[in-house]
Amino acid sequence: MNLLAEKQSIRDTQTVLDAVNCIESGVLQIVFVIDDQQRLVGVVTNGDLRRYLLQGGATHVAVTACMNTQFHSVRVGASREELLKIFDLHYNAIPVLDSEGRLLEVVTVHSLAASEEAPVLARARAPVRMSFGGGGSDLTYYFVDNPAAVLSCTVGLYAHATLIPRADAQIRIFSEDLGTEEHYESLDELLAGEHKGLLATIVSVIKPGFGVDLYMRSDFPVGSGLGGSSAVTTAVIAAFNELRQDRWNTYEVAELAFQAERLCFGIAGGWQDQYASAFGGFNLIEFEQGRNLVHPIRLEDAIRSELEECLVLCNTGISHDSGKLHVQQREEMTSEQSKADLLTDGVALCRQMHHHLTRGELSEFGRRLHDVWMLKKRFSRGVSDSTLDRIYEAAIEAGALGGKLLGAGGGGFFLFFVQPQYRQALTRSVQALGCTTRNFRFESNGVTSWRTKIQ
């Protein structure tokens, strides 16, 4: 029983005079009458006493003679909304009872405090990207000297991060996809480690001033070619950002993701994945030495819906290592100027695809996918092999106008453009070669984050 309830309550064996004295010495014009089990059996207000005494009532008799058994009360845990509605009916004190009817506390409009700040956790999710054209030109060694652009979109497959602040300095990291756990007693111990995983590397870049539990899961397989590691990195950074007062903007989130993934963890690759995952939607992203620019593409609903119907996402079941492929590509590009020129041709194709896409010339867009793939295969010997070539040829024979491996190549997902009437034939052809197809929807939003109470 809280202090106010103790001061404003008397036993049902006490007298009317005791009720008068309780009201005179208390802060409220009401007395709560309880039995020997502390159950609330009635209330007596100043008005009840006045009417009783004016009718000749005696003061030495039990208080039950003048108490009112028809009173408003609430159960423990009642919502603020419920309490406010009773106060709005001109009640100035509300008894709070447990399930047995025992008086626990008395609440007044002035004692109804704002809720204490509850512990919170942060969540974030970042979509993966589909790259259509310009891939490879987003590598720094190319665009420092050449105009570069990529065309991409994001789809509704996500990396999901959950960040729970701890009261101590420990950092614990859980990856559902890899089935791994990493435990560190402090940030200093994490920073001192020599062989950190990607998630621990991201934390080392953020350098949080508090302990955390970080949980990570994804909707896509490792090595998919969908820019999954960048989606993971972006989601983790966004979860930390949700707990900041001075929040990073979207460009800064993408830049931090690049720093953590490419520079600190050492996965070779370009810049497009981090920007695509952070910004979301359809974008033409331009790269140059001085700045990177994300240009959102606003497609008519009919164009967007038709393109979604014409694209088939095909999992080859062959995992790839994009970092090794990018290293190999760079070595071959820098040693042969003719191969470096292929990236310039790729940028030109990218801009053609942008033109066709925005005007709804989707068949031409699909044919340019074929041109992109033929060009991509010339980038490096590791982009394709006989198995991947056979899958692509089967898709073309089944009716696809074009397609390409997503990401650096070597495995992962093919993206095919096919008119809907040939979709079933294409699906059967690639499934006969051991592939699986996956449904998807375009995602207009980039990385999103939010807070929720710790339950």
N, C-alpha and C positions, 0 to 999 in steps of 0.2 A: 504494500500500500504506500503510495507516495505521500509526501509531507502534507500537502493540501487536503488529501482525503482523510488523513489522521486528524487534522485540526477541525474538519467540518463534519465529523461523524460521531454518533453516540450509539450506545446499545439500546435495544428495544425494551430493556428493563428499566432504563432511566426515565426521569420524569419530564413533564412539559417544561418545568422551570430549568432543567438542565439544557433543554433545547433553546430556551430564551438566552441563557448565559453563553451558549456556544455561538449563537448568531452575534451577540453583542461583542464577544471577544475575537471573533473570526474576521476574515476578509470578505466573506460572501454572505448574502442574505438567504442562506439555505443550509439545512442540516440533513445529513444522510443517515438514516436509521438502519443499523445492521444487527443481525442476530448473533448468537454465540459462535457461529461458524463463519462470521464476517460476510454473510450473504446480505445483499441489499434488500430490505423488505419495504421501505417507504422513504419519502422525503417530507421535510417540513420547511416551508418558506416563511419569510417574514409575514407575508399576507395570510398564510394559513393560521399562524399564531394569532394575528390580530382578529381575524374572524372568530376563531375559537374563544378567545377571551371576551370579546364583545357579546357572545352568546351565553356568557356566564360559566365558561369552562374552568375547572380547577387546575392549579399549577402543580399540585403534589401527586397527581395520577400519572400513570405510564404514558410516555410520549405517543404510543400507538393510538391514543384517544384522538389525537389531532393530525396524525400523519396522513399523507396522500399516497396511496398505493398505485396510482396511475401516473407513472413518471416515464420520461424519456431516458434511455440508456443505450450504450453501444457495447459491442463485444470487443475484446482486446484485438488490436490489429485493424480496427475500422479505418477506412480511408479518410484522407483529408476532405474529400468531396462530401462524404456522408456527414462528417462533423460540421462542416460549414453550412450545410443545409439545415441542421438543427439550430445552430446559432442564428441563422437568418430568420428562424421562427420566434426570435426574441428570448431564447434561453441563454443564460449567461454562464452556466456550468453544466457539464455533461459527465455523468458517472460512467466509468469504464469497468465492465465486468468480465470475469472469466467464464468458461463454459458451465461452471457450477453456480454462477450468479454471485460470486464473491466480489466485493468492491476492491479494485486494484488501484485506481487513481481517479482523480477528478481533473477534467480538462476545461480550461477557460479559453476564450478567444485570444487572450494575451499570452497564455502559456503554450498555445499551439505553435510550436516552433517550426521553422523551415526544416525540411529533411536534411539530415547530415549527409555530407558528400560521400557517396558510396564508392568503394574501390571500383575501378574500371579496367577493362581490357580493350585493346585496339585490334581491329580486324581490317584486312585489306585483300582485295583481289585484283589481279592484273590479267588482261586478256593476251593471248598469243596473237601473232601476226601471220598473214599470208603475204608473201612478197610476189609481186607480179613482174616487175622489170627493174633494171638498174642495179641489181645486186652485184656487189663487188666494188662499185664505184664509191661506196660509202666507207671504204678503207682509207685511212688517213694518208698513207703513202701515195695514194692516187689523187685524192681531191686537193691536196696542198698545191698541186700544179695544174689541175684540170677541173672544169665544171662537172659537178656530179649531181645526180638525182635518182631517187628510187620511188617506186609507186607501190603502195601496200595498203592493206586494210587489216582490221582486227576481227576475230571471230569469238564466239561464245564458248571458248575453252579457256579455263583460268588457272592461274597459280594462286593459292589461298594461303594467307599468312595470319596467324593469331599471335598476339604479343601480350603477355600477362606480366605486368610489373611485379617484382618481388620486394619483400621488406628487407631482405639481406642483399649481399653483393653478388650472389651466385648467378651464373649465366648457364642456362640449360637449353639445348637445341635439339629438336625432334623432327626428323624427316620421315614422313609416312611413305613417300615414294621410294626412298633408299632403304628404309627400315633401320635407320641409324639414330644414335643418340650421342650427343657431345655434352660433357659436363665440365664447367670451369668454376673454381671457387671465387674468382673475381675477374674483372676486365683485364687487370694486369697479367693474370695467368694466361688469359686468352691471347693477349697481344704478344706474349713471350713465346707462344707456340710456333713451331716452324712449319708444320704440315697441317694447316687448317683446311677444312672443307669450305665450300662456297658460302654457306650460311654463316659460318664463323667469321669468314673474311668480311662479309657485309657488316656484321656487328663491329668488327675492328675498325671499319671506316666510319661508322656512325659514332662510336665511342660513347655509349649511353652512360649517364651518371647514376644509374640505378641497376639493380639486378633484374633479370628478365627470364621468363620461360618463353621460348619461341617455337611455335608449331607450324609445320609447312606441309602442304599437300598439293597435288596438281591433278588436273583433268586429262592429262596427256602423257604419253610415255616419254622416257628419256631418249634423246637422240631422234626426235621426230622431225626436225627441220623447221619447226614452227617458232623458233626463237624462244624456246621454253626456259632456258637458263636466264634470259633477260627478263622474262615475265616473273620468274621467281625473285630475282634481285629487285625488280621494281616493286613488287608486292611487299617485300620485307621493308624496304625503305619507306614506302607509303604508310606502313603500320607504325613505324617509329615517328614519322612525320605527324601522325594523328595525335601524338602525345606532346608535340612541341607547341610552344606559344608563338615563337617566331617561325612560321611554317615556310618550307621550301615551296617555290612555285613549280609548275609542271616541267619547265625546262631544267630547273635545278635537280628535280627528282631523276630525270633522264640522265643528266650529267653525272650524278652520284652513282647511278646504276652502271654507267660505262666505267667509271673509276673503279668501282668494286670488282666488277666482272672481268674487265679487260686488263686493267693496269695492275690491280692488287692480286687478284686470283690468277691472272695470266691466261685466260681463255682468249686466243687470238680471234679477231673478227672486226666487223665494222661497227658503225654507229646506229644503223637504222632500227635495230630490234628494240633498243631501249626507248627511242622516241616513239615508235609505233605503239608499244605497250603502255607508255605513260600517257600519250595523247588520245589514242583510240580512234576508231572510225577509218574512213578512206582518206589518205593523205598523199600528197606529193611532197617529199622531203628533199630539200636541196642542201648540199654540203659544200663548204668552201673553207679556206684556211681561217678566215676571220670570224665566221659565224655559221651556224646551222639554222635553217628555217623550215618550219612545218607549215605547209599550206593545206588546210582542210578542204576536202572536195565535197560539195553538196550535190548529191545525185537525186534526180527525180525518183519518187517512190517506185514507179513502174520499172525504171532502169535497174534500180537496186534489187527489186524482187525478181526480175527476169535473170539477172546475173546469178543470183542465189540458186535459181532453178537449174542453171546451166553449168554449174561447177560441181565437180565430184572430187572429194577428198579421199585419196587412196593410200592406205598404209601398206608399204612394201614389207613390213616386218623386219627390215634390215636397219639396224641402228647405225648411226654415223657419228664421227667425231669431227665436228665443224672446226674446232681449233686446229687440228692437224691439217685439215684440208685448206684452211686459210693460210697456214704457214707454207704449205707446198705451193699454193697458188702464188703467194708473194714471191717465193724463190724463182718460180718459172716466169712470172711477169717481169721481174727486175732484170732477169738475164736475157729476155727476148723482147725487144721493143714492139715487134709485131703483135705479141700477145697483150701487151699493155694497151695497144690500140683497140683491142677487142672491147675493153671497158668503155671506150669512147663510143663505139658502135652500140654498146648496150644502153648507154645513156640516151642516145638518139632513139632507140627502140622504146625506151621508157616513156619518152615524151610523145611518141606516136600513140602508145597505148593510152596515155592520159587523154589525148585528143579524142580517140575512139570511145573511151569510157564515158566521158562527160557528155558526148553527143548521142549516146545510146547505140553506137555502131558495134554491137556486141559480137557479131560474127567476125568482124575484122579484129576486134580485141582478142578473140580466141585464136585466130590465125597468128597474131603477133606473139602469143604465148609459145607457139611452135617455133617461131624465129628465135625467141629468147632462149629456148632449150637447145636449139642447134648451136647457137653462139656460146651458151654456157658450157657445153661439152668441149669446146675448144679452149676454155680457160685453163684447164688442168686435166691431166690424165686420170686423176682420182675422182672426177665428178660422176662418171658413169662406168658401167661394166656390162658384160654380156647379159647378165640377169636383168638389170635395170632397163637395158635397151629392148629386151624381149617384152617386158611389161609395157613399155611405151608403144612399141609397134603394135601390140595386141589392142591397146586402147584406140589407136588411130584406125586400125582396120575395123574396129567396132563402131566407128562413127565420130570419134573425137576430132575436133578441128585443131586442137593443140593442147599442150600441157607442159609441165616442167616439174622437176623436183624442187621442193621448197628448201630454203636454206642453202648451205654450201654445196650440197650434193653428196653422193656416195651412199645414200639410203634415206630412210625416213619416209616422208609423205610425198606422193605425187599429187599435183593439182591438175585436173583435166577439165577442159571446156568442151561440153557436148550438148547438142540440142536435146531437149527432154525426150523426144521420140526414140533416141538412140541410147538413152541412159541405161535401160535395163540390159541391152546387149553389151554395153561397156562393162557394167558391173559383173556380168557373168564371165566375161573374158578375163578380167583381172583376178577374179576370185578363183578361176581355174588355174591360175599361176601362183596361188597361195596368198594373194593379197586380200585385204578386207577394206571395205568402204565405210566411211563414217559420215553421218549427218551433221550439219552444223548450221548456225545462223550467224549473220554478220552482227558485230557488236559495235554500236555507235560510241560508247563511252570508253575512255581509257581506264587507268587504274583508279579505283575508288577505295575509300577507307572510311571507317566509322568507329565510334566508341559504343560500348555496351557495358552494363553493370556486371560485375562478377557475381554469379549466382552462388 
